[in-house]
Structures are given as structure tokens and as C-alpha cells.
Amino acid sequence: MKKTSRGRQRIAMEAIENAAARQVCFSNRRAGVFKKAAELSVLCGAELAVLAFSPSGKPFSFGHPSVDSVFARFLSAWPAPPRHHLLAGALVQALGQQESQLAELLEAERRRKAVLEAAIFRPWGTVADPLDADVEALGMPELGLLQRALEWVREEAAGRAEQLAF
């Protein structure tokens, strides 16, 4: 199979002449740099400050725990912070890993739910033939879904019979 595009290409570093394009590029890159700085501070427990000036000269800053505390420590050669800050960073990192694991587990369960619902319901929303279901192979969650589907069919059939009776 032949590729139709050249993919993502590296852009040469050169001055952007268009002022509007330069401002947009600065805004996007500033957000990316600040995001990476935040990740670095959380993952490594580092205290850092980032100062960036826009093309118009407006300063933008990011700091952890704050820009002022990092600059003050740098300028006055303050001693390192107590160890409990580092422990808090490790705790944040552990909680972040736990959150990502739980998000993966949640996504896996959502996919499992979709498969189970597809086994009971046809794509257009009507109930599959319950007589074809292998009841012995179903677990409790699947049996609950099947039971709700059968109850829905019974209600729909009763409603339709009532319509036809009139």
C-alpha cells in the first residue's frame, strides 16, 4: 500500500514574518512549554520557573510552587525546601499513575459493556432473538441485560396488542 502523504515533517527554525502567525505560534508553544514544565515539576518534584516574553513584549510566567518563591530562592540563595515537599511530589506521582490505571480499567469495562450490549441488541436498537441466547454461557451481568430486554419485548408486545385491539 502506497502512502498518500509524507507524514508529519519537521519545520525549520526561522523567524516568522507575519505578525498574526507569529502571535498564534507563540501562544501554542507557550502553552506547550508551560504544560511540560508542570509535568516536570509533578513527576520530579522540582521547583521551577519559566518566564517567556511574547513578540509584543508582554511577560508570561509559570512556576511551581510559585514564580516568586523560585526567583526569591534563586536570587537570595535560600536553602532547599524541607523534604515533605518532595514526599508530596512522590504522592502526586503515585496518585497520577493510579488515576491512569483506573482510567484504563474504566475504558476496558466500557468496551466490555458495548460487546455485551451488542450481543443482546441489534445495531438498530431492537432486541435480538432471546431464544438464540446461550443462557448457560451468560454471567449475572449478561443475564440481567437479557432479562431487561425480555421485559421490554413483553411491554412492547402488550402495547402493540392493545393498539390492534382497538
SETI-730827 format. One record per residue: x, y, z of N, C-alpha, C in turn. Coordinates in steps of 0.1 Angstrom, whole numbers, padded with zeros to 4 digits, always signed. Example, Ala and Ser with C-alpha at 12.3 -4.5 7.8 and 13.67 -1.06 7.14 Angstrom:
+0132-0057+0078+0123-0045+0078+0132-0033+0078+0128-0022+0071+0137-0011+0071+0129+0000+0079
//
This chain:
+0008-0012+0000+0000+0000+0000+0009+0012+0000+0007+0022-0009+0015+0034-0010+0009+0045-0001+0018+0051+0006+0014+0062+0015+0010+0074+0006-0001+0081+0010-0006+0092+0002+0000+0105+0007+0006+0105+0019+0012+0118+0025+0026+0115+0029+0033+0126+0032+0047+0125+0037+0047+0125+0052+0036+0125+0059+0035+0125+0073+0039+0138+0079+0041+0138+0092+0045+0150+0099+0059+0153+0097+0062+0165+0091+0075+0169+0087+0080+0179+0098+0094+0179+0099+0100+0189+0108+0100+0202+0101+0097+0213+0109+0097+0226+0104+0110+0233+0107+0117+0239+0098+0129+0246+0100+0127+0258+0109+0136+0261+0118+0135+0272+0128+0140+0285+0120+0130+0293+0118+0133+0306+0112+0123+0316+0117+0126+0329+0116+0117+0339+0121+0104+0339+0113+0093+0341+0120+0080+0341+0113+0077+0356+0110+0076+0360+0097+0074+0374+0093+0060+0379+0096+0050+0371+0094+0036+0375+0096+0034+0377+0111+0030+0389+0116+0028+0392+0130+0017+0383+0136+0006+0381+0129-0005+0373+0134-0001+0359+0135+0006+0353+0125+0010+0340+0126+0021+0338+0137+0029+0348+0139+0039+0348+0150+0032+0347+0164+0021+0355+0165+0014+0355+0178+0007+0342+0181+0001+0336+0171-0005+0323+0172+0005+0312+0176+0016+0312+0169+0027+0303+0171+0032+0304+0186+0034+0317+0190+0039+0319+0204+0029+0314+0214+0016+0316+0212+0006+0312+0221+0006+0296+0222+0006+0290+0211+0006+0275+0211+0019+0269+0218+0030+0275+0214+0043+0270+0220+0044+0273+0235+0039+0285+0239+0039+0289+0253+0031+0279+0261+0019+0275+0256+0011+0266+0263+0018+0252+0264+0024+0248+0254+0032+0235+0254+0043+0235+0264+0051+0246+0264+0062+0247+0273+0057+0247+0288+0047+0255+0290+0041+0255+0304+0036+0241+0308+0030+0234+0299+0024+0221+0302+0036+0211+0305+0046+0212+0297+0058+0203+0300+0065+0207+0313+0065+0220+0317+0071+0224+0329+0063+0219+0341+0049+0219+0340+0041+0214+0350+0043+0199+0352+0044+0192+0341+0046+0177+0342+0060+0174+0349+0070+0182+0345+0083+0180+0351+0083+0183+0366+0076+0193+0370+0075+0196+0384+0068+0186+0392+0057+0180+0386+0050+0169+0393+0058+0156+0394+0063+0152+0382+0070+0140+0381+0083+0139+0389+0090+0150+0389+0104+0150+0395+0104+0157+0409+0093+0164+0412+0093+0171+0425+0102+0184+0424+0104+0189+0412+0113+0200+0410+0106+0213+0413+0113+0223+0418+0108+0236+0419+0114+0244+0407+0105+0250+0399+0110+0256+0386+0101+0268+0383+0107+0277+0375+0100+0289+0370+0104+0290+0355+0094+0294+0347+0096+0296+0333+0090+0310+0330+0098+0319+0324+0094+0332+0320+0096+0334+0305+0085+0337+0298+0085+0339+0284+0079+0353+0280+0086+0359+0271+0081+0372+0266+0074+0370+0252+0062+0376+0251+0055+0375+0238+0062+0384+0228+0059+0382+0215+0065+0391+0205+0062+0406+0207+0051+0409+0214+0048+0423+0218+0055+0427+0230+0062+0418+0237+0069+0422+0249+0062+0419+0262+0050+0413+0262+0043+0410+0274+0049+0398+0280+0052+0398+0294+0057+0386+0300+0047+0376+0304+0050+0364+0303+0042+0353+0307+0050+0344+0316+0045+0339+0327+0053+0331+0337+0045+0319+0342+0053+0309+0345+0048+0297+0352+0058+0293+0362+0053+0289+0374+0062+0285+0384+0056+0275+0394+0065+0266+0399+0060+0256+0409+0069+0257+0421+0066+0260+0433+0052+0262+0437+0047+0276+0433+0056+0286+0431+0052+0299+0425+0064+0305+0419+0062+0314+0410+0073+0321+0403+0081+0329+0413+0074+0336+0422+0080+0345+0432+0089+0337+0441+0085+0325+0446+0093+0317+0456+0105+0312+0449+0104+0308+0436+0115+0302+0429+0126+0313+0426+0121+0325+0422+0130+0336+0419+0137+0341+0432+0129+0342+0443+0134+0346+0456+0145+0337+0461+0142+0324+0459+0152+0314+0463+0165+0315+0455+0163+0317+0442+0175+0318+0433+0183+0330+0436+0176+0342+0438+0183+0354+0440+0190+0355+0454+0184+0349+0464+0190+0351+0477+0197+0338+0482+0198+0328+0473+0204+0315+0476+0198+0309+0489+0185+0309+0489+0178+0302+0501+0182+0287+0501+0181+0281+0512+0183+0267+0513+0172+0259+0506+0174+0247+0503+0164+0238+0497+0152+0237+0506+0141+0234+0501+0129+0233+0509+0129+0220+0517+0121+0219+0527+0121+0206+0535+0117+0194+0527+0120+0183+0532+0117+0170+0524+0103+0167+0522+0094+0173+0531+0080+0169+0529+0074+0174+0516+0080+0184+0510+0076+0188+0496+0079+0177+0486+0091+0171+0488+0095+0160+0478+0086+0148+0480+0082+0145+0493+0073+0134+0495+0059+0137+0489+0055+0150+0490+0042+0153+0483+0043+0151+0468+0054+0154+0462+0055+0152+0448+0055+0137+0444+0061+0129+0453+0060+0114+0450+0046+0109+0452+0039+0115+0462+0025+0111+0464+0016+0115+0451+0019+0127+0446+0011+0131+0435+0014+0122+0423+0027+0119+0421+0031+0110+0410+0024+0096+0412+0024+0091+0424+0017+0078+0426+0002+0079+0423-0004+0089+0428-0018+0091+0425-0021+0093+0410-0012+0100+0403-0014+0101+0389-0013+0088+0382-0004+0079+0386-0003+0066+0380-0015+0058+0383-0020+0059+0395-0032+0051+0399-0044+0056+0391-0045+0069+0389-0056+0075+0381-0055+0070+0367-0043+0069+0361-0042+0064+0347-0046+0049+0346-0042+0042+0356-0046+0027+0356-0061+0026+0358-0067+0034+0366-0082+0033+0368-0089+0038+0355-0083+0048+0348-0089+0052+0335-0088+0041+0325-0077+0034+0324-0076+0023+0315-0086+0012+0319-0088+0009+0331-0097-0002+0336-0111+0003+0332-0115+0015+0334-0128+0020+0331-0130+0019+0316-0120+0022+0308-0122+0021+0293-0124+0006+0289-0117-0003+0296-0118-0017+0292-0132-0022+0296-0138-0017+0307-0151-0021+0311-0162-0015+0302-0159-0003+0297-0168+0003+0287-0169-0005+0274-0157-0009+0270-0156-0018+0258-0164-0031+0261-0162-0037+0272-0169-0049+0276-0184-0047+0276-0188-0036+0281-0203-0033+0281-0208-0032+0267-0201-0025+0258-0205-0024+0245-0206-0038+0238-0197-0047+0241-0197-0060+0235-0209-0068+0240-0212-0067+0253-0223-0074+0259-0237-0068+0253-0237-0055+0252-0250-0049+0247-0252-0053+0232-0241-0054+0225-0242-0058+0211-0246-0072+0210-0243-0080+0219-0247-0094+0219-0262-0096+0221-0268-0086+0228-0282-0087+0231-0290-0079+0222-0285-0067+0218-0293-0058+0210-0287-0057+0196-0295-0056+0186-0291-0054+0172-0287-0040+0171-0279-0037+0160-0274-0023+0159-0285-0013+0157-0297-0017+0152-0308-0007+0150-0317-0006+0162-0313-0012+0173-0320-0010+0186-0331-0020+0190-0333-0030+0181-0344-0039+0185-0337-0051+0192-0345-0059+0199-0340-0070+0207-0336-0082+0198-0325-0088+0200-0321-0100+0193-0330-0111+0198-0331-0122+0190-0339-0133+0194-0334-0139+0207-0342-0138+0217-0338-0143+0230-0337-0158+0230-0344-0165+0221-0344-0179+0221-0330-0184+0216-0323-0176+0208-0310-0179+0204-0299-0177+0214-0302-0171+0225-0292-0168+0235-0288-0181+0243-0275-0183+0244-0270-0194+0252-0270-0190+0267-0281-0193+0273-0283-0188+0287-0273-0194+0297-0268-0207+0294-0259-0213+0303-0245-0206+0302-0242-0200+0291-0229-0193+0290-0229-0179+0296-0240-0173+0299-0241-0160+0303-0238-0159+0318-0232-0148+0322-0229-0145+0336-0241-0136+0342-0240-0132+0354-0250-0124+0361-0252-0111+0353-0242-0103+0350-0245-0091+0343-0252-0093+0330-0248-0103+0322-0254-0106+0309-0269-0111+0311-0271-0119+0321-0285-0123+0324-0294-0112+0328-0289-0102+0335-0296-0090+0339-0300-0083+0326-0291-0081+0317-0294-0074+0305-0304-0081+0297-0303-0095+0296-0312-0103+0288-0326-0102+0295-0327-0102+0308-0340-0101+0315-0346-0088+0312-0339-0077+0312-0344-0064+0309-0349-0063+0295-0342-0070+0286-0345-0070+0272-0359-0077+0270-0360-0089+0276-0372-0097+0275-0384-0089+0281-0382-0082+0292-0393-0074+0298-0397-0063+0289-0387-0057+0282-0390-0047+0272-0399-0052+0261-0395-0064+0256-0402-0071+0245-0417-0073+0249-0418-0078+0262-0432-0081+0267-0440-0068+0267-0434-0057+0272-0442-0045+0273-0445-0040+0259-0436-0041+0250-0438-0036+0236-0449-0045+0229-0449-0058+0232-0459-0067+0226-0473-0064+0232-0473-0062+0245-0486-0059+0251-0492-0045+0246-0483-0035+0244-0487-0023+0239-0493-0024+0224-0485-0032+0216-0490-0034+0202-0503-0041+0202-0504-0051+0210-0517-0059+0210-0529-0050+0214-0526-0041+0223-0537-0032+0228-0540-0022+0216-0530-0018+0209-0533-0009+0197-0541-0017+0187-0538-0029+0184-0545-0037+0174-0559-0040+0178-0562-0041+0191-0575-0045+0196-0585-0034+0194-0580-0022+0193-0590-0011+0191-0593-0008+0176
//
